[in-house]
Amino acid sequence: MPSTGFAIAAQNLALEAELATVYHALTEANMQAVVLKGFPLLRRLGLPISERPLADNDLLVRRADVRRADALLRALGYTDGSKRNLDTALIVDYQHRMKRVLPNGHAALVEIHWRAFAPRLYDLPNDLEWSHVERMAAGGVQFEVLDRSLTLLHTAAHFVQHGLGEVRILSTLGAAWTKWGKEAGGAAFAMARSNGMLPTLEYALFSAAALGFTASAPAPRSRRARALIRLLPPARLLERRAHPDYLREFLALALISPARAVPIVVQTVVPPLSAAREFADADDAWSLLRCYFGRPVRVTGRWLDYREQLRRARRRAR
């Protein structure tokens, strides 16, 4: 429809205005905040704001400020945006989602982060994010954002954190590499090597180039990146996925250290019973238990089906 682009732009502009309001409130309360991804990144890369609807605003604050940030957002009309409350999130997660309804009827979502990278995947120094910050102006507001080298690494990690399932993240990574690769690529690769993230950056950049989102990218050298390219060629990233896609999530773990990957696999296949309500879309006890005990069977079935698909693809290639 002709009006679709205008509707998306209007929705996104309302969410961007909400970001300015929240960011201003945090900084006025003497909290340092860094905007992750989202509108500032689109502005920095010169990408159209009407390209797709954006779902939320992601803000990084220091862990010591998380409860103050939560209270401030509640004063602005936000409430918990997920089943997990802040107390639980501070123990088991690195982010907390909040929401409020805008005057236009759309929901504004904010994710308060106290780490930019998922700690269960990557073992990074606590101060890495805060030592790679720069300022930018957008819409009359001065935002703090991750610098260009860390933005490249963060975008690649974001693709892995989403289980290799969001190709749109690769399009953003490709645009960032095209614009900043010569200037910031060396520092991004140096950080990746020193923090065990080289396979993540190499696979994501190789896939972005293979799918046409950037003209070229360095050839992968790490064994884990090359192995995943064989198991999951970039062209397969465009295929329709199951939801949830346990298989793709498991394949993403090939890019991180085995010491972190193995516990994640175990916890995904057989999570604590107390976590059943978080992954099962049900309320009654029987449905929750059925979802819980059927989870390993579903995961195994999808893996076997994928292996059969892979065999067929290899036979056709011969």
Buried (B, 14 or more C-beta within 10 A) or exposed (E): EEEEEEEBBBBBBBBBBBBBBBBEBBBEBEBEBBBBBBBBBBBBBEBEBBBEEBEBBBBBBBEEBBEBBBEBBEEBEBEBBBEBEBEEBBEEBBBBBBBBEBEEEBEBBBBBBBBBBBEBBBBBEEEBBBEBBBEBEBEEBEBBBBBBBBBBBBBBBBBBBBBBBBBEBBBBBBBBBBBBBEEBBEBBBEBBEEBBBBBBBBBBBBBBBBBEBBEEBBEBEBEBBBBBBEEBEBEBBEEEBEEBBBBBBBBBBBBBBEEBBEEBBEEBBEBEEEEBBEEBEBEEEEEBBBBBEEBEEBBEEBBEEBEEEBEEEEEEEE
